[in-house]
Amino acid sequence: MEGHYPDGRAKVWKFVLGSGGTSDIEARFSGPDPVVLRRLAGQAKEVYAREGALGIQDDWGEMVKVVRPRINERNARRAGLLQGDISRAIASHFDGSLIGVFREGDELRPIVLRPVAAERSRIE
């Protein structure tokens, strides 16, 4: 690389198949507060980058909103609902429910029943 492209910059690391490889250095934080842990992970990544580390990553993924309904189990039982029924109804409200398949030429397209976007964006 240096002989043919002296101004180029190459990064080389061992290719590993599967769920993760080995790391030369690793920081692990544990505790009850995910906000604090995410902040610590970000600070550690900044330190690694400042020191010239390559391939810096974490396993946090993207932050997503979570709905944690408080279910009055007594009233739910009285109405004949199980917690799974309520969970499926909430998931169906936001993600929709597959109700069929539409064939268009050689392609099969899912038919999804769900509220309009304006209603899906509000928890109420």
SVG drawing of the C-alpha trace seen along z (x, -y; Angstrom):
<svg xmlns="http://www.w3.org/2000/svg" viewBox="-66 -13 73 31">
<polyline fill="none" stroke="black" stroke-width="0.4" points="0.0,0.0 2.7,-2.5 4.7,-1.9 1.7,-2.4 -0.4,-4.9 1.9,-6.9 -0.9,-9.3 -3.5,-6.5 -4.4,-5.2 -5.2,-1.6 -6.9,0.1 -6.5,3.9 -7.9,6.2 -8.6,9.9 -11.9,10.8 -14.1,12.9 -17.3,14.6 -20.0,15.2 -21.3,13.3 -18.5,11.1 -14.8,11.6 -12.0,11.0 -11.0,7.5 -7.5,6.3 -9.0,4.1 -12.5,3.9 -14.4,1.9 -17.4,3.3 -19.7,1.3 -22.6,2.6 -25.2,1.0 -28.9,0.4 -29.2,-2.9 -29.1,-2.5 -28.7,-6.3 -25.5,-6.3 -24.2,-3.2 -24.8,-4.6 -23.0,-7.8 -20.0,-5.8 -19.8,-3.8 -19.8,-7.0 -17.0,-8.4 -15.0,-5.2 -15.4,-5.3 -14.1,-8.9 -11.0,-7.9 -10.3,-4.9 -10.7,-7.1 -8.4,-9.8 -5.8,-7.1 -6.0,-5.9 -8.1,-2.7 -9.9,-1.4 -13.1,0.6 -14.6,-0.9 -18.1,0.4 -20.6,1.0 -23.6,3.4 -26.2,0.8 -28.1,0.4 -30.4,-2.5 -32.5,-4.0 -36.2,-3.3 -39.3,-4.4 -40.9,-1.7 -44.5,-1.4 -45.0,0.2 -48.7,0.2 -50.0,0.6 -52.7,3.3 -55.4,3.5 -55.3,7.3 -58.6,7.6 -60.5,5.6 -58.7,7.3 -59.7,10.8 -63.3,9.5 -63.3,8.5 -61.8,11.9 -58.5,10.5 -55.0,12.0 -51.8,9.9 -50.9,11.5 -54.1,10.2 -53.4,6.7 -49.7,7.0 -50.9,8.1 -53.4,5.3 -50.8,2.7 -48.3,4.2 -51.0,4.4 -51.8,0.7 -48.3,-0.4 -47.0,2.2 -50.2,3.4 -51.5,6.9 -50.9,9.0 -54.4,9.8 -53.6,11.3 -51.4,11.3 -51.9,9.6 -50.5,11.1 -49.2,8.6 -47.7,10.4 -45.0,12.7 -44.8,10.7 -46.6,11.3 -47.3,8.2 -48.5,8.2 -51.8,6.6 -51.4,4.9 -54.2,3.5 -53.2,0.6 -54.4,-2.8 -53.4,-5.9 -50.0,-7.3 -51.3,-10.2 -53.0,-7.8 -50.0,-5.4 -47.7,-8.2 -49.7,-9.0 -49.8,-6.6 -53.3,-7.9"/>
</svg>
